[in-house]
């Protein structure tokens, strides 16, 4: 399809954090807008309304159209008025996390929404399962001020309907993942120098709710059977955690590994890694470990990234994991139960055929989650306001080649279905 330049193309304004700020929402916003650009340019243009914390100034790209200081109420009001007075902006997509916006439960956002006159959809990256009355009030007031809500799991829909009594249209669009091929571990292990190791890995900005200590506690029993095992804990300490306590949690984890006698089997990479690096380490991993202690977590980018490259996952039973992991795609364990981690890891590593089948199932299940597919689903939302040619919305992008299933009679779960307006 030949693309011609469009003068004054309609702008979709995405509100959220954005690189070089280091946080999961920033990475998501960039990945999503990149995917939308690739799919819908030049008929629409994406721009960013960046949320800044009060203490830092960021060297942003030209994609940034506006900036807001998170705890400055006047700034929210001023930017809402500027958006209203910018006719090219046709649609606003807000990436919501309670910690991003100033005020109680991020209620500074309400003043912005009260004044905003553009059609708006908010993507909730968290929906707390047991909210107090004030949180319920804030979420419902946000919902009342937007034309639609996006969540990434079925659990998010159920919570918003039942716990928060939200009546706004809700759209289920999964967290995006990069398009990658299904490959065995050896290639990337060799590149990284780990060709003789069994690799477990965990990713993410480090904080005490990650639960890494329970995996470390599980390792002695695993290492006893697989002495060449290496557990990689990858990611720098969350900037706000680092401001409050420095590297106390990481230091404590290292001491814990030493006390358990597995210090040689645990390695920390204290850096904020790129998406390409994440994919490389995931492809080198035999099992991805997701030990989160946040029971109500409804979105985990690292979890779907791991499944997206075809890796078996052992995870605690937080909401997102419970929604997408079953016995054919990994193992779920209870919170703070090292013995369950060790049992699940040993079981999978002891049966190579079962592990390979789980890898293939995980890969197949996530094909609808590639960023190019997710971009199309967001495009369908935009199309309610902006007339997007059908060829952009209906011609699905080419999917990655599917792996050959070892047992052709084995039934594989169907890919996730995108559900709209629930």
N, C-alpha and C positions, 0 to 999 in steps of 0.2 A: 504494500500500500504506500503510494507516494505521499510524502508529507510536504505540504506547502506552508510557507510562513503565514501567520495570522496576525493582523494588526490588532493590538489591544485585546488579546485573548483573555477570556475570563480567568480570574485568579481564584484558586482555592487557597485560603489562608489557614495554615496549620499552627495551632497554638500549643506550645509545649517546650520542654528543654531541648537543646540542640548542641551537637559537638561544636567546639571542643569541650564543652561542659561534660563531665564524666558521670553519667548515670544511665540506667537502663532505658528510661523514657527518651533520653536524647538519642540513643542508638536506634530505638524503635522509630522515632519521628524521621530520622534521616533515611533509614531503610525504606519506610513506607513512602515518603515523598520521592525518593529515587525511583521506586517501582512505578509510582503513578506517572512520573515524568517519562519513563521509558515507554509506558503503555499509551499515554494520552497526549503527549506533546506532538504537535503544536496546538491542538484544539483547546487545551487548557494549560494554565501555568500554575505552579505551586510556589508559594512564598511562606515564610515562617514569621510568627510572632513568638519571639524567644522569651522564656521565663528565666530571669536571672536571680540569684540570691543576692543579698544586700552587700556582701563583702567582696565580690569578685567581678572583674570585667573580662569579657571573653573576646578573642580575636575572631569574629565570625566571618563567614563567607558572604558574598553578595546576595545569597538567597534570603537573608534576614531582611524583612521589611519593617518590622517594629520590634521593640524590646520593652519588657515590663520588669520592674523590680518587685519581687514577690510580696513584700510587706508594705508597699507604698499604695495605699488606697487611691490617692489622687492620680497615680499613674494608670491604674486600671480604668478609671473614668475617662481620662484624657485619651487613652488608646481606643476605647470603645467609640468615642466621638470621631476620632480620625478614621477608623474603619468605616463608620457610617457614611463619612464624607468622601470615601474612595469608591467611585462607581464600578471600577474594574473588579473589586472583590465581590464575588457572587455567593460565596459559601465559606463558612468557618468550621473547621474540624478541631476540636479540643481534645488533647491527650491528658486525661485526668488521673492524678495520683494525689492522695490527701496531703502528702508532705510538700507538694510543689507550690501551693498557693498560700499566701499569708492568712492570718486570722485563725479562728477556732475551726478545726477540720477543713481548713482551706476556704473559709466562707468569704474571703475577699473576692473570690470569683463571682459571687452573686451580684455584686455591684456592677461588674463588667457585663454580665448577662442581662441585667435589668435594663441597661442602656442600649445594648447591642440590637441593631435592627436587621441584621443579616440572618438568613437561614443558617442554623447551627446544629451540629451533631456532636455529642460528647462521647468519647471512648473511655469507659471506666476500666482502668488497669487493675483496680482493686475494688472488691465489694466485701466489706467486713461481715462475717456471718452472724455475729452477735453484737449489733450496734446498740449504743444507748440512744435515748430519745433525741439528744442534740444532733448526733450523726444522722439519724433517720430524717430529721427536719432539713438538714443541709442537703442531703442527697435528693430528697423530694423537691426541694426548691430549685435545685439545679435541673432536675428532670422537667419541672413545670416550665422552665424558661428555654428549653431547646425543642427542636422538632423531631429529634431521634436520639437513641442511645445505641452505642455499639459495645458488645461484650465479646469475649473470646472463648467462652465455655458455656455449656448448658447450665452449669451450676450458677453462673452469674445471673442468668435470666430468672431462675427459680428464686434466688435471693431477692432480687429487685422486686419481683412480683409479690412474694409472700412476706418477706421481712420488712420491706420498705414501702409496700403498697403503691408502687410506681405504675402509672397507666400509660405513660409515653411509649410510642412504638419502639421496640427493641430489635436490633439486628445482630445476628450471630455471625461474626467474621473471625476466623481463627488468627492467632499470632502468625505472622509470616516467617518463612525460612528461606535461606538461599537455595538456588537450584544447584544440586551437586549430583555427581554420579555415585552409584553404589559400588564400593571398592573394598577389598580386604585390607586388613590393618598393616600388612608388612611394608607396603610402599612408604607410607608416612612414618612408620616406626624407623625404617632405615634412614630416611632423611633426618630424623630427629636424633638418631643414634641409640634408639631403644629396641633394636631388632631382636635382642635376646631377652626382652622383658614382657611380662604380662602387665598391661596398663589399665589401671582404674583412673578415672579423672572426675573432677568437679570444677565448675567455673562460677565466676560471679564476684561482684564487689564484696569484700570480706566484712562480715559483721557477726555478732554473737547469735543471731537467729539462723545461721546457716547450718548448724548442727554437725560440723566437721568432727568434733570430738567423739561423737558416737561411732563414726566410721573408723577413726583411729583406734578406739577401744575394741572394734571388731577385728582388727587386722592380725593380732597374734595368732588366732586360730586359722585364719586364711593363709598366712605366711608359712605356718607349720606344714601345710600341704603344697603350697606354691611359693617356694622361697625366692623365686625370681620376680615376684610381684612388686610393682611400683605404683604408689598412689600419688597422682599429681593434683595438687590444690592450686588452681590457677586464678589469679586476679589480685589486684591491689586492694588495700583496705579502703572502704567507703570513705570519701573525703570528710564527711561530717563525723564519722566515727574516729577518723584519724585526728581531727581537731580536738575531740573530747578526751581520747585515751591513747593516742598514738598507735603503736603496734602491739598493745598489751595482749589482745586476743591471739594474734599470730604467735607471739612469744610463748604464750600459755599452751598453744597447740603443739609447738615444737617440744616443750618440756614434757607434755603428755605422751608424745610419741617416744621420747627417750625413756620415760618411766615404763612404758609398755614394751620396750625392747625392739621397736620397729622404726627407729629413727632413720635407718638406712633404706627403709621401704616407703618413706614419705618425702616428697619433694615439693617445695613451695616456689611458685613463680609470682613474685611480687611486682606485677606490672599490669597496666590496663591494656589488654591485647586487642588487636584488630579482629574484624570478622574473619578475614582469611586465616589468621592464626588460630582462631577458635575452631574453624573447620578442620585445619590441619591436625590439631591435637585430638579432636573428636574422632577423626578417621584413624588415628593411631591407637585409639582406646579399644580395649576389649569389652569393657562395661562402663557406662556412665553412671555416676552415683549422685543422687539428688536428695540430700538428707535434711532439707528445710524443716525448721521447727514451727513455721507459720502455718497453722492448720487451715486458715481461711484463704490462703494464697490462690487466686483464681487465674493467674497468668504467670507462666515461667518461660521466658525466651530460651534459656539454656536447655530446658527440658525438651522443647520441640526441636531445637537445633540438633540435639543429640539423636533424637528419633529420626530427624530428617536426613541424616547421613547414614542411617541404618545401623544404629547402635542399640543394643539392649540396655535397658535402664533399670536400676534398683533404686526405688524412691520411697520416701515416707508418704503417708496417705493425706497429703494436702489436697485441696479441692481440684486443682488443675490436673494433678497426677491421677486422681481417682476418676476423672472424666475421660482420660485418654489412654491409660495403661490397664491392660488386662493380662491374663496369664499367657496369651500368645505374643505379647509385645514387651514383656518385662516382668518385674516383681514389685509388689507393694509391701512395705513393712511398717510396723507401728513406730510411733515417735519414741525416741530415746531408748531404743532396744538394740544394742550392739549385737546381741546374739542372733537377732533376726537378720541383720545385715550380713553377718558372717555366714549364716546358713544359706541365704539367697545367693551370695557371691560364690560360695563353694559349689553349690548345686549347678549354677550356670557354667562355671569354669570346668567342671568335671564332665560335662556332656557337650562336646564340640558340635555335634549335629543339632542338638536342641538350641544351642546358642546361635548357630547360623540361621536356623529357621526363624527365631525371634528377631534377628537383625533384618531379615527380609520382610517380615510382617510389619515391623516398625517403619521401614522405608516405604512400603506400599501405602500404608495408612496415611502417611503425611504428604502424599503427592498433591492433594488439593490445597496444601498450606504454603506452597511456594509463593514468593512475593509477587510473581507475575499474576498468579491466580487471585491473591488477596487484593491486588490493585484493581482487578476487574470488579470485584465485589464492592469496593469503595466507589468505583466509577458508577455502579448502579445507584448508589446513594446520591452521588452528585447529579445524576441524570434526572432526578426528581425536580431539580432546579435549573440545570443547564442541559440543553439539548445536545447530547453526545451521539454521533452517528452509530448506528447499530453494529457496524463492523467492528468497532472498538470494544463493544460490550459482549457480543455473541460469539465472535471467533476466538475460542479458547486458545491460549498459547500451547505450543507443543510441549508435551509432558516428557519427563526424563524416561529413559528406557527402563523397563521393569526387570528386576532380577528373576532368574529362573528359580522356581520353588523346587526344593529337593524332592518332595513328594507331590506329584501332580494331582493326586486325589485329595490333598489337604486343602480344605476350604479356608480362604483368607478373608478376614473382616474387610468390609468395604471401606473406602476412604470416607472421611468425615464429610457430611453434607452441609452446605452453607444454607442456613435458614434465615429468612428475612421477615421482618415485621411481625414478631411474635407477641 
